[in-house]
Amino acid sequence: QLQLVESGGGLVQAGGSLRLSCAASGSTFSRYTMGWYRQAPGQERDMVALIMGRSKTTYADSVKGRFTISRDNAGNTITLQMNSLKPEDTAVYYCAYHGPGVEYDFWGQGTQVTVSS
């Protein structure tokens, strides 16, 4: 069983920065996709950023140019650097691991990010 633990969430003022980390325990493979999703109150969970392998990335338009996803050398940890935060970024952020099929999707417990205006 793969376990994902997010950390780094908190309260920040608009324009500030936060750095989220997701540490995986159990078997992981760096060639598979990992990513960050977020869910605001009353909203569905949306993709924020994905990293495929070690270098190919995809971002939601709403965070492009402000957020950066990265992966460590071992492929067991991903990071989301969030800059120029806006109140609309407020959400619970979830780390995900996407293996070779939907049966190999794993999710972290989430970490709260609150951006004050």
Secondary structure, 3 states (H helix, E strand, C coil): CCEEEEECCEEEECCCCEEEEEEEECCCCCCCEEEEEEECCCCCCEEEEEEECCCEEEECCCCCCCEEEEECCCCCEEEEEECCCCHHHCEEEEEEEECCCHHHEEECCCEEEEEEC
